[in-house]
């Protein structure tokens, strides 16, 4: 589990340029928060969303806040996780890989981050003298709209296509290649059934799977203490239907 210090809640006002977002804190202050995952922020730019922020750990940075995750109001009046900061989601996966907590990827000796393969950079590589190597690219499935559906942020990007191509190249070379989806919206139980996928990306994803790329999915949930978030963690594996 990735634990948080005291987080500050705010409400998204609007998208602002690129990589930035205006946020109104509960005490009435308005701040500009650093937003590296613009796709997720755009997806939840709807009334009633709640953004949880942490102070920036870089004293030289002009922007004082970094968003950690976003919640959206549900029909029953409760809130549910809608999106997690991409870097934080990767840290959760990394911790799970190191602990051997992901059964399909357990049993490797060492882990390496950010590995250059073909024309893309993948998130992780596992190595083991007996089992060989496994390359892993992590993607998030986040909320798209208030209809409860999800989407893959990289589904229509050049980068997303490059990642799929690199994974296919690895399988052709006899390597193990894994595409791991982190489902960062608590309302999604079946990735494909709830996800709107760009038709071109969907076809490429199906071809990659047919060529030997393993497609896995795990949920992410917020851990709360007296209704206040104290961390985020991976949950059970989810079905993936291509």
ZAVEXTI-153281 format. One record per residue: residue number from 0; residue in one letter; x, y negated, z of N, C-alpha, C in turn. Coordinates in steps of 0.001 Angstrom, whole numbers, plus 500000, padded with zeros to 6 digits. Atoms other than C-alpha are relative to their C-alpha. Last residue first. Layout:
N
R  pos  code     nxx     nyy     nzz    caxx    cayy    cazz     cxx     cyy     czz
R  NUM     a       X       Y       Z       X       Y       Z       X       Y       Z
...
# end
This chain:
242
R  pos  code     nxx     nyy     nzz    caxx    cayy    cazz     cxx     cyy     czz
R  241     x  499556  500754  501174  489324  508494  474403  499085  500268  498815
R  240     x  500595  499388  501184  487802  509542  477705  500327  499139  498792
R  239     x  499741  500821  501184  489915  508826  480777  499431  500733  498795
R  238     x  500070  499341  501315  488727  510171  484118  500250  499016  498860
R  237     x  501280  500189  500678  489972  508393  487236  499995  500711  498648
R  236     x  499888  500015  501453  492760  509260  489695  498600  499908  499387
R  235     x  500037  498719  500704  492081  508350  493293  500239  499814  498491
R  234     x  500956  499029  499479  493176  505147  495026  500059  501261  499137
R  233     x  500550  499083  500992  496119  502810  494548  499044  500956  500691
R  232     x  499375  498686  500144  496581  500103  497142  499367  500776  498861
R  231     x  500592  499278  501120  495919  496449  497948  500743  501319  499827
R  230     x  499135  499279  500922  496551  494565  501170  499230  500606  498845
R  229     x  498657  499892  499432  495255  492542  504120  500952  500751  499075
R  228     x  499063  499101  500672  491985  491268  502706  501374  499981  500650
R  227     x  498892  500773  500550  489608  489700  505257  501002  500949  499352
R  226     x  500388  500698  501230  486204  491298  505828  501128  499172  499375
R  225     x  501015  500987  499615  487140  492339  509377  499688  499066  498821
R  224     x  500090  499901  498546  490238  494064  508014  499092  498876  500475
R  223     x  500486  501142  499227  490140  494684  504289  499970  500309  501490
R  222     x  500147  499544  498619  492109  496962  501970  499632  498781  500840
R  221     x  499573  500935  498965  491512  495959  498359  499752  500624  501367
R  220     x  501015  500558  499114  491261  498768  495832  500632  499035  501000
R  219     x  499382  500869  499005  493183  499919  492779  498885  499438  500862
R  218     x  500673  501190  499516  491969  502882  490739  500883  499197  500942
R  217     x  500192  500006  498553  494165  505285  488834  499316  498706  500402
R  216     x  500645  501179  499423  494234  506160  485144  499821  500192  501500
R  215     x  500490  499813  498645  496395  508508  483069  499337  498720  500483
R  214     x  500752  501177  499565  497077  508758  479336  499374  500305  501358
R  213     x  500929  499721  498907  499820  511195  478317  499323  498706  500437
R  212     x  499902  500986  498930  501373  510473  474918  498944  500323  501066
R  211     x  499345  499487  498803  501460  513714  472939  500183  499005  501120
R  210     x  498597  499722  500302  500689  512750  469347  500769  500481  501227
R  209     x  499921  498788  500812  496950  513072  469982  501447  500390  499700
R  208     x  500336  498875  499145  497208  510541  472800  500131  501321  499238
R  207     x  498886  499812  499080  499027  508075  470552  499756  501199  500909
R  206     x  498901  499382  500749  496430  508580  467837  501197  500263  500903
R  205     x  500386  498606  500260  493609  507904  470306  501111  500737  499250
R  204     x  499926  499290  498725  495357  504748  471541  499659  501478  499814
R  203     x  498581  499785  499717  495953  503525  467990  500183  500789  501294
R  202     x  499516  498999  500947  492271  504028  467166  501468  500327  500268
R  201     x  500597  498721  499625  491222  502195  470332  500489  501119  499088
R  200     x  499239  499474  498874  493683  499392  469560  499456  501361  500420
R  199     x  498670  499641  500493  492146  498852  466143  500838  500625  501107
R  198     x  500081  498798  500838  488609  498984  467524  501366  500454  499499
R  197     x  499884  500420  501382  489330  496526  470360  500099  501237  499117
R  196     x  498670  499924  500587  488339  498264  473538  499937  499511  498566
R  195     x  500132  500468  501370  485342  497387  475697  501403  499970  499395
R  194     x  499047  500938  500582  485807  499515  478783  499652  499639  498564
R  193     x  500264  501355  499531  483114  501073  480966  500833  498953  499283
R  192     x  501436  500277  500040  482827  504474  479300  499690  498560  500374
R  191     x  500458  500235  501365  486534  504527  478535  498521  499626  499945
R  190     x  499307  501050  500744  487725  504007  482084  499378  499741  498636
R  189     x  499560  499252  501169  485158  505984  484050  500584  498992  499018
R  188     x  499735  498632  499583  484482  504737  487576  500534  500858  498870
R  187     x  499783  499128  501151  484630  500978  487059  500377  501395  500480
R  186     x  501246  499452  500517  483030  498936  489857  500164  500967  498851
R  185     x  500528  498927  499161  486199  498403  491903  498717  500627  499457
R  184     x  501351  500458  499675  487903  496436  489155  499292  501141  500702
R  183     x  500002  501011  498943  491670  496846  489026  498635  499371  500219
R  182     x  501350  500540  500114  491726  500096  487081  499777  499053  501172
R  181     x  500443  500354  498650  495454  500684  486805  498643  499326  499868
R  180     x  500929  501112  499800  496017  502429  483482  499697  499836  501483
R  179     x  500717  499921  498734  499117  504602  483091  499147  498752  500176
R  178     x  500691  501284  499905  500463  505266  479596  499091  500081  501215
R  177     x  501238  500108  499240  502954  508125  479869  499475  498571  499951
R  176     x  500446  501395  500029  505757  509302  477582  498610  499906  500623
R  175     x  501310  500137  499385  507712  512543  478066  499642  498519  500065
R  174     x  500032  500557  498656  510593  512783  475609  498565  499975  500531
R  173     x  500046  498953  498993  510802  515141  472639  500001  499515  501430
R  172     x  498622  499653  499654  511937  512507  470158  500070  501067  501085
R  171     x  499416  499411  501208  508468  512371  468623  501438  500435  500233
R  170     x  500526  498628  500101  507128  511799  472134  500558  500715  498777
R  169     x  499396  499155  498972  509456  508809  472517  499505  501439  499926
R  168     x  498628  499695  500436  508399  507290  469208  500670  500931  501002
R  167     x  500100  498970  501043  504772  507542  470317  501376  500415  499505
R  166     x  500344  498744  499335  505541  505647  473528  499892  501144  498989
R  165     x  498799  499521  499306  507316  502928  471550  499735  501329  500703
R  164     x  499064  499498  501003  504352  502555  469190  501237  500589  500668
R  163     x  500519  498723  500495  501930  502259  472089  500954  500619  498994
R  162     x  499847  499022  498929  504085  499580  473698  499509  501374  499546
R  161     x  498595  499580  499944  504377  497702  470429  500223  501058  501068
R  160     x  499789  499080  501117  500580  497641  470058  501432  500521  500000
R  159     x  500674  498752  499696  500195  496103  473506  500198  501045  498922
R  158     x  499226  499290  498987  502834  493496  472731  499372  501346  500333
R  157     x  498879  499363  500696  501087  492476  469525  500812  500826  500986
R  156     x  498755  500747  500116  497984  491755  471543  501046  500794  499232
R  155     x  499974  500663  501310  494441  493026  471032  501295  499223  499802
R  154     x  500612  499214  501074  494294  495656  473754  500067  499344  498632
R  153     x  499088  499935  501144  496844  494018  476038  499365  500611  498753
R  152     x  499465  501309  500379  494322  492847  478642  500883  500018  498759
R  151     x  498558  499858  499895  492489  496194  478592  500617  498684  499558
R  150     x  499265  500124  501252  488816  495533  479250  501477  500195  500272
R  149     x  498587  500307  499869  486176  496236  481833  500649  499814  498649
R  148     x  499120  499269  500900  482419  496131  481968  501449  499570  500200
R  147     x  499427  498821  499378  480383  495055  484971  500895  500814  499106
R  146     x  500843  498842  500289  478092  492693  483076  500582  501289  500565
R  145     x  500812  499636  498843  479698  489709  484793  499090  501201  499741
R  144     x  501110  500924  499820  482378  489595  482130  499201  500441  501216
R  143     x  500093  500857  501183  485730  491172  481327  498931  498938  500184
R  142     x  501353  500400  500360  486732  492743  484611  500011  499060  498803
R  141     x  500569  501013  499123  490146  494355  484651  498605  499605  499519
R  140     x  501374  500128  500473  491769  497501  483259  499324  499047  500974
R  139     x  501142  500216  499124  495464  497011  483895  498691  500033  499220
R  138     x  500961  500992  500481  498329  498542  481967  498882  499851  501028
R  137     x  501170  500246  499156  501458  500376  483157  499136  498909  499373
R  136     x  500463  501367  500207  504016  501860  480747  498694  499825  500762
R  135     x  501335  500390  499546  505866  504978  481889  499752  498536  499690
R  134     x  500138  501440  500180  508825  506861  480411  498557  499601  500288
R  133     x  501389  500376  500265  509547  510345  481759  499939  498481  499934
R  132     x  500446  501373  499776  513017  511872  481670  498514  499837  499697
R  131     x  499762  500962  501072  514488  515366  482087  499478  498620  500367
R  130     x  501239  500313  500722  512906  517944  484350  500210  499039  498843
R  129     x  500678  498812  500501  516109  519611  485584  498799  499670  499117
R  128     x  499086  499095  500698  518521  516730  486082  499311  501200  499367
R  127     x  499748  498841  499156  515665  514298  486913  500899  500971  499222
R  126     x  498941  499092  500449  514962  510821  485632  500158  501146  500990
R  125     x  499652  499021  498981  511877  508594  485838  501037  500954  499427
R  124     x  499500  498721  500500  511673  505526  483618  500376  500870  501190
R  123     x  499218  499099  499149  509519  502515  484360  500558  501180  499205
R  122     x  499909  500361  498589  507867  499391  482900  500941  500885  500812
R  121     x  500956  499251  499195  508525  499718  479178  500271  499783  501490
R  120     x  499437  499728  498680  510288  497072  477075  498918  500665  500844
R  119     x  500766  500459  498832  509395  497092  473394  500751  500332  501282
R  118     x  500180  501457  500088  510992  497372  469938  499197  499449  501172
R  117     x  500414  500435  501339  512503  500861  470343  499862  498477  499999
R  116     x  500203  498864  500887  512793  501436  474101  499475  499487  498669
R  115     x  500172  500381  501409  514142  498924  476609  499932  501255  499143
R  114     x  499128  499262  500899  513594  500095  480202  499697  499604  498564
R  113     x  499809  500789  501222  512141  497787  482825  501049  500622  499076
R  112     x  500993  500965  500470  512528  499663  486137  500433  499345  498693
R  111     x  499384  501216  500532  514462  502845  486937  498910  499092  499457
R  110     x  500909  500882  500715  513358  505715  489143  500761  498757  499556
R  109     x  499728  501437  499953  515381  508663  490400  498995  499230  499154
R  108     x  498958  500388  499045  514961  512319  491336  500162  498497  500131
R  107     x  498819  500532  500688  511663  513261  489694  500969  499431  501031
R  106     x  498921  499027  500157  509216  515555  491497  501217  499523  499254
R  105     x  499185  499716  498818  505965  513629  491187  501136  500958  499647
R  104     x  498679  500584  500211  504544  512190  487962  500924  500215  501193
R  103     x  499475  499649  501327  501329  514220  487600  501428  499507  499755
R  102     x  499716  498582  500232  500832  514103  491407  500551  500303  498610
R  101     x  500761  499750  501221  501098  510343  491861  500350  501404  499518
R  100     x  501428  499970  499691  502189  510022  495515  499123  500215  498771
R   99     x  500524  498764  500574  505809  510989  494866  498505  500144  500204
R   98     x  500476  499131  498925  506883  508249  497290  499496  501346  499483
R   97     x  498876  499703  499118  509008  506508  494651  499605  500970  501110
R   96     x  499072  499122  500717  506167  506765  492141  501169  500410  500892
R   95     x  500633  498681  500081  503655  505340  494616  500901  500998  499284
R   94     x  499947  499397  498665  505962  502427  495458  499410  501412  499987
R   93     x  498608  499660  499701  506460  501678  491760  500125  500689  501354
R   92     x  499676  498788  500754  502728  501833  491102  501420  500457  500313
R   91     x  500762  498912  499378  502047  499320  493875  500318  501322  499313
R   90     x  499315  499655  498755  504865  497097  492599  499284  501128  500733
R   89     x  498824  499200  500329  503386  497218  489105  500766  500411  501256
R   88     x  500481  498674  500389  500038  496036  490457  501175  500918  499667
R   87     x  500341  499288  498769  501807  493175  492235  499507  501405  499686
R   86     x  498775  499629  499306  503487  492030  489031  499737  500784  501259
R   85     x  499327  498914  500711  500193  492152  487162  501272  500450  500706
R   84     x  498806  500555  500625  498327  490049  489747  500819  501148  499392
R   83     x  498835  500100  499130  495198  492032  490534  501152  499415  499206
R   82     x  498697  500022  500661  491807  491615  488848  501097  499834  501041
R   81     x  500148  500161  501444  488109  492041  489589  501332  500047  499279
R   80     x  498754  500308  500678  487914  493323  493165  499779  499919  498498
R   79     x  499222  498846  500426  484384  493325  494465  501242  499526  499269
R   78     x  498967  500320  500986  482279  490863  496434  500778  501260  499664
R   77     x  498639  499723  499574  478981  491611  498158  500994  499532  498926
R   76     x  499515  501065  499145  475654  489950  497447  501410  500202  500515
R   75     x  500446  499761  498626  474027  493123  496142  500497  498939  500974
R   74     x  501450  500173  499902  474266  491913  492534  499493  500165  501431
R   73     x  500782  498922  500594  478028  491499  492830  498509  499763  500241
R   72     x  501236  499641  499303  480190  488443  493442  499239  501073  499239
R   71     x  501216  500538  500604  483661  488527  491869  498776  500416  500800
R   70     x  501225  499266  499709  487062  488965  493496  498816  499311  499323
R   69     x  501238  500753  500205  490479  487872  492257  498808  500910  500284
R   68     x  501074  499241  500644  493966  488999  493192  498732  499168  500019
R   67     x  499710  498596  499726  497362  487605  494185  498941  500925  499400
R   66     x  501204  499205  499740  497350  484049  492850  500394  501462  500154
R   65     x  500048  498897  500961  500589  482114  493335  498744  500813  500293
R   64     x  500817  498824  499734  500612  478718  495029  500138  501035  498887
R   63     x  499842  499507  498630  502974  475747  495451  499289  501325  500266
R   62     x  501294  499453  499605  503545  474838  491820  500145  500721  501338
R   61     x  500936  501117  499860  506602  472624  491368  498649  500483  500493
R   60     x  501077  499986  500987  508912  475540  492016  499021  498860  500270
R   59     x  499696  500951  501066  512053  474676  493959  498880  499920  498963
R   58     x  500162  501381  499533  510818  476295  497181  500251  498950  498923
R   57     x  498926  500769  500630  510302  479645  495397  499852  498523  500386
R   56     x  498769  499699  499267  508277  482006  497590  501211  499290  499395
R   55     x  498895  499615  500867  505048  480390  496402  501251  500261  500829
R   54     x  499037  501071  500258  502328  480319  499047  501138  500509  499120
R   53     x  498921  499980  499014  499762  483088  498601  500949  498857  499681
R   52     x  498706  500575  500316  496398  482815  496882  501013  500236  501113
R   51     x  499185  499949  498790  493156  484764  496872  501428  499621  499631
R   50     x  498587  499778  500280  490787  483677  494105  500759  499991  501317
R   49     x  499137  500376  498878  487034  484036  494618  501435  500393  499657
R   48     x  498821  499168  499819  484611  484087  491691  500859  499447  501136
R   47     x  500000  499142  498825  481237  482464  492229  501224  500858  500197
R   46     x  500413  500568  498709  480700  481007  488790  500072  501036  501122
R   45     x  501456  500015  499871  482694  482638  485962  499630  499448  501368
R   44     x  500317  501423  499912  486289  482338  484758  498477  499833  500009
R   43     x  500823  500227  498817  486860  486003  485530  499688  498525  500192
R   42     x  501080  499024  499870  488068  487115  482135  499092  499717  501172
R   41     x  501056  500344  500944  490066  483958  481521  498796  500911  500205
R   40     x  500619  501222  499507  492075  484595  484689  498860  499569  499074
R   39     x  500840  499703  498850  492697  488179  483655  499282  498756  500500
R   38     x  501129  499195  500447  493941  487196  480207  499047  500296  501139
R   37     x  501084  500865  500442  496074  484378  481603  498780  500792  499545
R   36     x  500848  499110  500793  498239  486777  483593  498769  499219  499541
R   35     x  499257  499378  501090  501051  484473  484772  499161  500906  499113
R   34     x  500803  498888  500514  498727  482209  486772  500720  500651  498834
R   33     x  499255  499311  501059  500525  479706  489009  499221  501230  499563
R   32     x  499365  498735  499639  497949  477792  491011  500709  500600  498798
R   31     x  499728  499333  501274  497073  474121  490613  500801  501256  500328
R   30     x  498608  499691  500302  495519  472892  493846  500087  500573  498592
R   29     x  499880  499423  501333  492299  471225  494931  501477  500182  499695
R   28     x  498841  500392  500802  491680  470662  498622  499941  500656  498624
R   27     x  500284  501123  500880  488138  471065  499942  501167  499543  499160
R   26     x  500007  501233  499207  488922  473219  502981  499800  498763  499128
R   25     x  501184  500087  499146  487830  476339  501106  499935  498710  500811
R   24     x  499909  499231  498771  490448  475766  498427  498771  499765  500865
R   23     x  500451  500813  498868  489544  474521  494968  500018  500875  501241
R   22     x  500684  499275  498935  491615  476192  492251  499607  499016  501095
R   21     x  500433  500876  498922  492773  474796  488908  499201  500819  501012
R   20     x  501436  499977  499730  494564  477418  486828  499700  499039  501134
R   19     x  500417  500758  498830  497945  477491  485122  498503  500140  500204
R   18     x  499333  499536  498797  499765  479886  482777  499576  499259  501264
R   17     x  499553  498616  500015  498542  477967  479731  500800  500293  501271
R   16     x  498840  499771  500858  496429  474815  479847  500375  501479  500010
R   15     x  499274  501236  500258  493963  474644  482747  501277  500305  499240
R   14     x  498681  499705  500529  491270  477239  483151  500680  498689  499647
R   13     x  499953  499871  501456  488431  475996  485296  501385  500475  499598
R   12     x  500749  501113  500576  487313  475572  488896  499926  500137  498483
R   11     x  499483  500459  501285  488334  478899  490410  499112  498898  499443
R   10     x  500950  499755  501088  487272  479134  494037  500561  499423  498709
R    9     x  500436  501170  500756  489795  479448  496858  499036  500407  498905
R    8     x  501047  499825  501012  490894  481838  499578  499656  498688  499299
R    7     x  500890  501161  499995  494289  481507  501316  498945  500189  498920
R    6     x  500359  500543  501310  496176  484673  502156  499021  498848  500149
R    5     x  501292  500692  499985  497876  485432  505472  499736  499360  498639
R    4     x  500056  500916  498862  500733  487781  504659  498625  499337  499993
R    3     x  499921  501438  500232  499927  490589  502260  500173  499244  501307
R    2     x  500633  500843  498993  500509  494322  502300  500247  498531  499702
R    1     x  499324  501289  499999  501167  496471  499242  499274  499086  500975
R    0     x  500846  501196  500000  500000  500000  500000  500878  498758  500000
# end
